[in-house]
Amino acid sequence: MSARRGSRAGKLSRRRFVSLLAVSSAAVIADPAAAAKVVPATRRKPVAGPTAKPLPAVGAADQKEFERQRANTLGALKVIRAYKLPPGGDLPVVFRPLPNPRRSR
């Protein structure tokens, strides 16, 4: 990696390091196959392929329980949404920023 202009060679700021780490992590997550090609084959351990088992079929009892829970959740949301608040009430939380302490160098 080349150093920035005006900085010493090999010097990497913490902010730059964290941003490079985030970008490289995102690249690995986005395309792990391409990231694996960058690593030399001599150092890479063989990775076992995914062994995902098919999901079992949902039974009638499970479907009935799902519908019961869904109906209860929708009922609770209906009650919460129907609750009328008085106009112009006080906010439950008031935001007050903390004072900025001066650090000594």
C-alpha positions in Angstrom: 0.0 0.0 0.0 1.3 3.4 -0.8 1.6 6.1 1.9 -0.3 9.3 1.6 1.4 12.4 0.5 3.1 14.3 3.4 3.1 11.3 5.8 5.8 9.0 6.7 6.1 5.7 4.9 4.4 2.9 6.8 2.5 5.2 9.1 -1.2 4.3 9.1 -3.7 6.2 11.1 -6.3 4.4 13.2 -9.2 5.9 11.2 -7.6 4.7 8.0 -7.0 1.3 9.4 -10.6 0.9 10.6 -12.0 2.1 7.3 -9.8 -0.4 5.4 -10.8 -3.2 7.7 -14.5 -2.3 7.2 -14.2 -2.2 3.4 -12.3 -5.5 3.2 -14.8 -7.2 5.5 -17.6 -6.0 3.4 -15.9 -7.3 0.3 -15.4 -10.7 1.9 -19.1 -10.8 2.9 -20.3 -9.7 -0.5 -18.2 -12.3 -2.5 -16.4 -14.9 -0.3 -15.4 -16.9 -3.4 -13.4 -14.0 -4.8 -11.8 -13.3 -1.4 -10.7 -17.0 -1.2 -8.9 -16.6 -4.5 -6.7 -13.9 -3.0 -5.3 -16.3 -0.3 -2.5 -18.5 -1.6 -3.5 -22.1 -2.0 -0.6 -23.4 0.2 -2.0 -21.6 3.3 -5.7 -22.3 2.7 -7.4 -25.2 4.5 -10.1 -27.1 2.6 -13.5 -25.9 3.5 -16.4 -28.3 3.7 -19.4 -27.5 1.5 -22.7 -26.5 3.0 -24.7 -29.4 4.3 -28.1 -27.8 4.7 -30.9 -30.2 5.3 -34.3 -29.5 3.8 -36.8 -28.0 6.2 -39.5 -30.3 7.4 -43.1 -29.6 6.1 -45.2 -27.5 8.4 -47.9 -29.7 10.0 -51.5 -28.7 10.6 -51.0 -28.2 14.3 -48.0 -25.9 13.7 -50.0 -23.9 11.2 -52.9 -23.6 13.6 -50.6 -22.4 16.4 -49.0 -19.9 14.0 -52.4 -18.5 13.1 -53.4 -18.2 16.8 -50.3 -16.3 17.6 -50.7 -14.1 14.6 -54.3 -13.2 15.6 -53.2 -12.4 19.1 -50.4 -10.1 17.9 -52.8 -8.3 15.5 -55.3 -7.9 18.3 -52.7 -6.4 20.6 -51.6 -4.0 17.9 -55.2 -3.0 17.3 -55.6 -2.1 21.0 -52.4 -0.2 21.1 -53.2 1.8 18.0 -56.7 2.6 19.2 -55.4 4.1 22.4 -55.8 7.9 22.3 -53.2 10.1 23.8 -54.0 13.6 25.1 -52.9 16.4 22.8 -49.8 18.3 23.7 -48.5 15.9 26.3 -44.9 16.1 27.6 -42.3 14.0 26.0 -41.2 11.0 28.0 -37.5 11.8 27.4 -35.8 15.2 27.0 -32.5 15.1 25.1 -29.7 17.1 26.7 -26.3 16.8 25.1 -23.4 16.0 27.5 -20.8 18.7 27.9 -17.7 18.2 25.8 -14.8 17.6 28.3 -11.6 19.1 27.1 -8.8 16.5 26.9 -5.3 17.4 27.8 -2.6 16.3 25.4 
